[in-house]
């Protein structure tokens, strides 16, 4: 079962299937108990950007 989410970056509504690793996103967030909700497009852009460093 999917969970409906809203992307914290672009505001797009999407379904989160729980299949991706978000450990890096939690490490980057200013509040360690919070997490970022990113749609697939924003998640892909972030991981591409992180891999180019």
Backbone bond lengths (Angstrom), bond angles and torsions (degrees), N, CA, C in turn:
res aa  C-N    CA-C-N  psi(-1)  N-CA   C-N-CA  omega(-1)  CA-C   N-CA-C  phi
1 X - - - 1.447 - - 1.520 108.94 -
2 X 1.304 117.03 136.65 1.461 122.81 -178.93 1.526 110.30 -92.62
3 X 1.310 114.36 157.60 1.459 121.65 176.18 1.516 108.31 -115.55
4 X 1.338 117.69 130.59 1.459 121.72 178.88 1.521 108.84 -75.49
5 X 1.318 116.18 132.85 1.470 122.53 -179.87 1.520 109.47 -133.43
6 X 1.328 115.57 164.75 1.459 122.52 173.39 1.522 107.15 -121.40
7 X 1.330 117.29 126.76 1.455 122.44 -177.56 1.524 110.33 -63.05
8 X 1.339 116.18 129.79 1.465 121.13 179.21 1.524 111.90 -72.90
9 X 1.320 117.93 -15.97 1.466 121.03 -178.44 1.529 111.62 -92.95
10 X 1.355 117.19 -53.50 1.462 119.82 -173.41 1.527 114.02 -108.04
11 X 1.331 117.49 -13.35 1.462 121.20 178.42 1.521 114.58 85.97
12 X 1.325 117.57 2.07 1.463 121.92 -179.66 1.527 110.28 -70.26
13 X 1.340 116.71 140.21 1.458 121.35 174.17 1.520 108.66 -83.68
14 X 1.340 116.47 138.19 1.456 120.76 -179.16 1.518 109.40 -151.38
15 X 1.338 116.40 167.28 1.456 121.73 176.03 1.516 108.91 -102.06
16 X 1.317 116.76 126.69 1.463 121.91 178.58 1.515 108.42 -94.98
17 X 1.315 116.30 122.10 1.459 121.29 -178.22 1.519 112.78 -97.92
18 X 1.335 117.87 -3.49 1.458 121.61 176.64 1.515 114.68 72.68
19 X 1.321 117.96 25.88 1.459 120.53 -175.54 1.520 114.11 -101.37
20 X 1.296 119.99 -3.66 1.465 119.39 -175.93 1.527 111.37 -113.41
21 X 1.321 114.71 157.71 1.460 122.14 -178.33 1.523 109.08 -84.79
22 X 1.336 117.24 121.99 1.461 119.93 -179.70 1.524 111.87 -115.14
23 X 1.312 117.79 18.16 1.472 120.68 -179.18 1.522 110.92 -59.35
24 X 1.324 118.02 -44.10 1.464 121.29 179.63 1.521 109.97 -61.84
25 X 1.312 117.78 -39.44 1.458 120.41 -179.59 1.521 110.64 -63.31
26 X 1.312 118.28 -38.76 1.467 120.40 178.07 1.518 110.80 -67.09
27 X 1.343 117.73 -37.39 1.458 121.22 178.91 1.523 111.83 -65.83
28 X 1.320 117.47 -30.81 1.461 121.96 -177.32 1.527 112.59 -83.99
29 X 1.317 118.07 -19.59 1.466 121.89 -175.49 1.527 109.59 -72.80
30 X 1.336 118.20 139.63 1.471 120.59 -178.60 1.532 114.12 -64.11
31 X 1.322 117.54 -22.16 1.462 121.24 178.36 1.530 107.91 -116.07
32 X 1.337 118.99 109.41 1.466 122.01 -172.59 1.528 115.38 -61.04
33 X 1.322 118.48 -20.36 1.463 119.54 179.20 1.523 111.95 -86.59
34 X 1.310 117.76 -7.89 1.459 122.66 179.25 1.520 109.77 -100.64
35 X 1.320 116.97 162.92 1.458 121.19 175.42 1.526 108.86 -135.03
36 X 1.320 115.83 162.75 1.449 121.58 177.99 1.515 109.38 -95.38
37 X 1.307 117.06 136.96 1.453 121.85 173.20 1.523 106.82 -100.81
38 X 1.325 116.40 114.31 1.459 121.57 -179.71 1.519 110.34 -122.92
39 X 1.338 115.92 135.19 1.455 119.66 173.94 1.528 108.37 -68.71
40 X 1.319 116.66 170.05 1.466 120.73 -177.08 1.531 111.75 -58.79
41 X 1.336 117.38 -40.20 1.468 120.74 -178.89 1.527 111.57 -64.74
42 X 1.323 117.50 -47.00 1.466 121.12 -179.67 1.525 110.88 -68.71
43 X 1.344 117.25 -36.70 1.450 120.99 177.18 1.529 110.23 -62.86
44 X 1.331 116.30 -43.44 1.467 120.68 179.14 1.526 110.74 -63.22
45 X 1.342 117.31 -44.22 1.463 120.81 178.47 1.525 111.28 -61.24
46 X 1.335 117.13 -41.42 1.459 120.84 179.99 1.522 111.27 -65.31
47 X 1.338 117.54 -46.47 1.456 119.29 -179.06 1.523 111.58 -66.34
48 X 1.340 118.21 -35.54 1.467 120.80 175.41 1.525 109.97 -63.79
49 X 1.321 117.10 -43.05 1.467 121.65 -179.91 1.527 110.33 -64.49
50 X 1.337 116.88 -43.46 1.465 119.92 179.43 1.531 111.71 -64.90
51 X 1.305 117.92 -36.09 1.463 121.60 -179.80 1.522 112.90 -73.88
52 X 1.310 118.44 -19.44 1.476 121.92 179.27 1.516 112.51 -86.39
53 X 1.312 118.75 -5.07 1.471 120.53 -179.06 1.492 111.88 -71.51
